[in-house]
Amino acid sequence: MDAETRKLLDPRAIARAEALGMNARFIVEGYMAGEHKSPYRGFAIEFAQHREYTPGDDVRHLDWKVQAKTERYYIKQYEQETNFVAHILLDGSESMKYGSAEISKLEYGKMMAACLAYLILHQRDAVALGIFDEEVQEYLPRSDNRDNLFKIMDRLAGFDPARGTRIAPVLHGMAGQIRRKGIIIVISDFFDDEEELLEGIQHLRFNGHEVIVMQVLDPCEIDFPFTGMVEFDGLENIPLIRTRPSQIKKSYHRAFDAFRERLRVACERHQCHFVGLRTDQSLDEALANYLAFRKSTSG
């Protein structure tokens, strides 16, 4: 029995994947309650017209409201089977392990990726998943099959970070690999070389892809609430630092806030969507706010 088979038979791994999928479904369906149109521009099947049912048609496309009014069966027809493919790229590097409360940046990113995958497949569009650090470690090719959802949850739930971050080579690799124009969603803290990172984003944009940058941060990274003498244990081979936060708080805020603003402005300059996320923000609120924004920009 190989390692992959043993993993699939591990009841704890199965439970983690199922829990992730259930949470994603709860969050997404909670948002979609009352929504009748995709919040994505060109990212779902758009209704075109009705036609009368004929034997052999997929009964899932029957319009029961029309049937109730007319006592005849009509099928909903759509403009395209799949308009877009979404590629979700999740940063699985060591810096994503940080979490000051119950949930780390990585766990938050996994849940956001799971919600987006569920939403995309629910709308019968196609999704691919990549988990990366210095290179792509896990990859599931694009599929619009809803049965693929458990595989996505399994890869997300089972991934543990062990290496540093190199985002730019991953983005350049994806730009060369993905031939069909689509949506690239990058979920990361983006603690990496800024110039190289933006070159990778620019490469994707040059190839015609829409790029969505989701920066996940812990509230302590943003607010820096530490007091007294603190020993900071660096991730990704950064040495221990022992200091009094009160002495560096102002300079820290200047540097960190400037970093976040540079990333936001650069995304705007390259016509990318920038989304700032905090791990103390509820996922349903984060998802609803962003999808509402997407819907407003779709006209």
Summary of the structure (lengths in Angstrom):
residues: 299
radius of gyration: 21.4
end to end distance: 53.0
largest distance: 75.7
contacts: 880
relative contact order: 0.14
helix: 48%
strand: 20%
